[in-house]
């Protein structure tokens, strides 16, 4: 699947939602992968092109 096709599919299936969607990030079952901890506070700001993990994953 090309990048353009991928973006069109995402736009088609998510156009009814009013929240930012994070794409093109190596998380999950890919290689290389970034570990994204469950249950912690994170910020996703589409206007600022921002994604941040706001608290420590381990206490």
N, C-alpha and C positions, 0 to 999 in steps of 0.2 A: 504494500500500500504506500502510495507516495505521500509526502508531507501535506500537499494540497488536499488530497482525498481525505486524509486523516482529519485535517482541520474542518473540512466541510461536513464530515460525519459528526464530529463533536458539536459543531454549530447547529446542525439539524436536530440532534437528539436533546440538546440542552437549551434551546432558544426560549422555552417557556419558563425557565428558572431565572431568578434575579439574585444570583450570587456568583462570585468568581470561581473559575475552574482551573486547577493547576494541571498543566500538560507539559510534555517534553522533559520530564524529570525521571531519572533512573531510581525509582522506588519500587519496592515489591520484589517480585521474582525475576529480576533482570540482572545482568552483569555488564558493567559495574553497578552496584546498588548503594543507595544512601539509605540508612536506617531511619525510619520515621516512627518514633515511639508513639504508642497509643495512650490516650488519656492525659496528655499534657496540653497546655495552652500554646496555641500558635496563631500567627497573624498572616492573612493572605489579603493583600491589597492590590487589586487589578489596576487602579489608576496610577499607583506609584510603582508598579512592576516589582512588588515586594512580597517575599515569603520569609518569615522568620519563626524560629522555635523560641518561644518566650520564657521557658523555664527549663530547669535541669531535668533530664530523663531519669536520673538516679539521685536519690536524696542521701 
